[in-house]
Amino acid sequence: MEQITVLELGKRAKAVKNILAAASPKQKNDALAAIADALVKRTDEIVAANKIDLENAVKNNMSKAMQDRLLLTPERIEGIAAGVRKLIQLEEVVGCVESGVVRPNGLRIQKTRVPLGVIGIIYESRPNVTVDAATLCMKAGNCAILRGGKEAFSSNSCLMDIMRDAVEAAGLPKDIVQLVGDTSRESSNQLMTLSEYLDVLIPRGGAGLINAVAQNATVPVIKTGVGNCHVFVDESADLEMAVNIVDNGKTQRPSVCNAIETVLIHRAVAEKFLPMMKARLDAHNVVLHGDDTTQTVLGNSVLAATDTDYATEYGDYQLAVKIVDSVDEAIEHIGVYGTNHSECIVTKSLDNAEKFQREIDAAAVYVNASTRFTDGGEFGFGAEIGISTQKLHARGPMGLYELTTVKYLINGEGQIR
């Protein structure tokens, strides 16, 4: 892969962003279709590149869960391509008129959606993000400069080369999608201060990455992804349902941001529920970190939980457990340790369900459903760039709409003020 400075990438993106912003829906969709076809056609190249990353992951003692995030199989590549094709089916956002008014002086004002411009994305480990992010930005009319982690560099480089070839073959400038070739910390720092060329920077990864970007960037930042998510099992909960929700939330894919990291259990059902939960989680060898009551009920197999455990996003087969005396105590705990991502209550009490949803400060608050649904596709938005845990300018799954902004178009007949 050609080594190009971050500054040069920014210049190249700025030079072509107006071309993409003005592209018709058909032009963008043709480019997306070309990408999807090329990914499938060149699967062998992608798998070979991914193999290099996987071999390095084993040498570097990467956890099994993180290796799973890194893995690309022909089936997963087909799934990535299918996600791109789904984007084609989504309605066009750019150019949509949100509202309009004719003022008393005859001015006609329209509020319309337009691309953000050039979006920088810093992310870790997951090579599918390279395609998801680039194509979602493209559909919304934005150029993308991507900076992935060193763990997936071979995979990311191959995917980017394939996308750029496909975009160019479809008649759009290949520089609308670019990958930073330097995976050092310095390249991230350069992106954070590329204010002249980047319109927004989106970090996707662990708390360390996201906090570093938020604290050091001069470019506007949308924080995504830190997911210290909880399930609260209320005293009126259907315990079989609660076991299913906890199991799905922890083990279906433990490395993602909407997986749960802590279970809070009402004291009234703790003695009955804890063995049920442990029996299910033992099938996946989940390590439990519990408080005194949890240890008393389940025995020495449970590690003593600390404040650090309750604050940790494990991203692995580990789970913190705490016994609480009320829904208020559960809400208070989440207020201290939660990351405003996704929270769940399992209950038959309408009052407690409404209280939980009203008082929990998070992007997604569930009653009797797994937090694993916090996902652009599951919400019906198509692909997503990430889950925003902040309140400006987007919150929750960030789809096409959240990757645009507004422009006011004003038409007159010579009016002056």
Order of alpha helices (4+ residues) and beta strands (2+ residues): alpha-alpha-alpha-alpha-alpha-beta-beta-beta-alpha-beta-alpha-beta-alpha-beta-alpha-beta-alpha-beta-alpha-beta-alpha-beta-alpha-beta-alpha-beta-alpha-beta-beta-beta-beta
